[in-house]
Amino acid sequence: MLGSGSMIRTCGRGRLLVVGATLFAALAATVAPAGAAVRTRTAPATSGCGATVLKPNGTPWVCTLADNFDGTSLNRNLWVPQTSVTSGFGSQDDCYVDSPSNIAVAGGSLNLTVRKAAAPFTCVTPASTYSTQYTSGMVSTYRKWSQAFGRYEFRAKFPAATTKGLHGALWMWPDNALKYGAWPLSGEIDVAEVYSLYNDRAIPYIHYWPGTAAQTNNYCLLKVTDWHTYVVEWTATSIKISFDGTVCVNEPITPAAPLVAPQPFDQPFMLALTQGLGVGGNRLDPAAPPAFPATMQVDYVRAWK
């Protein structure tokens, strides 16, 4: 499973992971002035998490974040639009932009959309300049909200596509992406990744340098175009990911030496929601593209401690 998962994972974000360690650092300049002290801020407790959810010991999880996307605009006190211009994040087939055409709240959901522009345009990033005809959408809670351990729940559905070219993800990234070294040493939690090349499943993946145990599951089959609930339960000893109540990954945190559990998952992680184009084996084929615009919808994001 790990070997197969690695193959599929590589054809997912690919180049995006190369810039991952600097992605959010570059974005910081747009959030805080240069030289300013930056701290992780936690949103106030909220009652928007719905029905009480109990821990295995019978005590209730305490709601720490809830965005049900019931308004008409993105809550920028919680979410930061990710752009290629500020961070370099992108596949070089698309350009992540802060536009209502790509990032919008409407109809009770957050809508992240990949669009094909009428004509090619130049995407200028800190590291490169390239021509593309596609724009994509991504938001994160970078420097707005983060948490170590807890329960996290996403209700989402992904674009209908039967050909390669699209990549959507519900994922989590460490506040300090270099705390234990460059990716994947400092960890990443991919709650659900959907590649249009494999549109009959969502793939979870827990990235770090493990001493043992499986990190992924490529066989969590479901109709990704329907609404599903994706859940992470993260403790000091394990990370469990389930889809609609079915456990897909239950990873005991067993880092390779010199780290000891719960390292590298011992620091706050932010939340990230991405809909863009794929790379590698899932790269867009202009001769047989999926239908555009292609939208990932997120009904809500919730967290508990």
Secondary structure, 3 states (H helix, E strand, C coil): CHHHHHHHHHCCCCHHHHCHHHHHHHHHHHHCCCCCCCCCCCCCCCCCCCCCCECCCCCECCEEEEECCCCCCCCCCCCEECCHHHHCCCCCCCEECCCCCCEEEECCEEEEEEEEEEEEEEEECCCCEEEEEEEEEEEECCCCCCECCEEEEEEEECCCCCCCCEEEEEEEEECCCCCCCCCCCCCEEEEEEEEHHHCCECEEEEECCECCCCCECCCCECCCCCCEEEEEEECCCEEEEEECCEEEEEEECCECCCCCCCCCCCCCEEEEEEEEECCHHHCCCCCCCCCCCEEEEEEEEEEEC
